[in-house]
């Protein structure tokens, strides 16, 4: 049986729930270490191991999970759930169960790619627009010399394509699959196919491929460090304003529910 982070490093981690949505209080280093251990256990298993899921949660995820029960269950059942979003970090502090740091999808993918290169693990990039995963793969090979990217495919999260995609991943003999269909589609796709995904771990990565490929520009460091990355993104992509409404909704709900409902 493949262990999750909680059994691999019980002294270093715990979980909190923000509006009923799970978040693991972990550092990026712990995420990489746990991922490495889960891949090792996957290969060492004498039975038929099941793929494990990693979810990177931001406030939009939490708001969407309030009305999408399947999405909430998908997050709460995952092997590992990271705090991707400054709103999650601030909410954890308000609830007196602070996460140690923000663990973003793009930074985690790069860190995992470097770990995979060191351990000769095999990475598969699934999703995004045609051609984007290939460009992201080129960038990752530069950032992590020796990295084995054994497949890229755009595809879609449509059920009619699932069999073909599963077979592509099987033929590639991937250890880690990064899925970039956007939330909640990517995370629900992974959860729906966990029992037959022929890989140790599958992780939803949102727009990570676009950033790696240079199709989208990440906010300057000063915005990232100050937690104002969303302001820069809204400036560059003003059409996202409706999605950004999730941020005040999230803040109001956390404040109204209060510490007694979701705190320690």
HUCORCOR-V209180 format. One record per helix or strand of 2 or more residues. SS is the DSSP state (helix for helix, strand for strand). FROM is the first residue (numbers start at 1). LEN is the number of residues. If there is no record, write none. Layout:
ss:SS from:FROM len:LEN
ss:SS from:FROM len:LEN
//
This chain:
ss:helix from:5 len:4
ss:strand from:15 len:4
ss:strand from:21 len:4
ss:helix from:28 len:17
ss:strand from:52 len:6
ss:helix from:59 len:9
ss:helix from:69 len:9
ss:strand from:80 len:4
ss:helix from:86 len:9
ss:helix from:105 len:15
ss:strand from:122 len:6
ss:helix from:132 len:12
ss:strand from:148 len:6
ss:helix from:159 len:14
ss:strand from:176 len:5
ss:helix from:185 len:12
ss:strand from:201 len:4
ss:helix from:208 len:6
ss:helix from:221 len:6
ss:helix from:229 len:8
ss:helix from:238 len:25
//
